[in-house]
Amino acid sequence: MQPWKISAGLTAAIAGSTFLIAGSRLDYLAPFWSAILADYGLALALHTALALATVAAAIYGVARATGLADLGRRVDLAERSVRRGEGDPNLTDSLRKDDEGDWE
């Protein structure tokens, strides 16, 4: 899996949970949302976008620093080598049967 996919997924999960938690605590502002958005809507949108970009960049940086960025490529390389017959013959045979749709 690519680190940007990990970053995007975790950022969406964090943003969604923050929205659910913060939304219930901001009920008292309901009568004023139109005035708030009219006066500060652009600034709120910009700050929200920058906060999401910062969270995504931080998660991406952690994934790159910890080696998660290369994990998908390494697993793919290992799987291709096993499918070529390098390594455990039982695993190679099981993967061949899986490709053929022969499930037991």
Helices and strands as residue ranges (DSSP letters): H 3-25, G 27-32, H 33-66, G 68-70, H 71-83, H 89-100
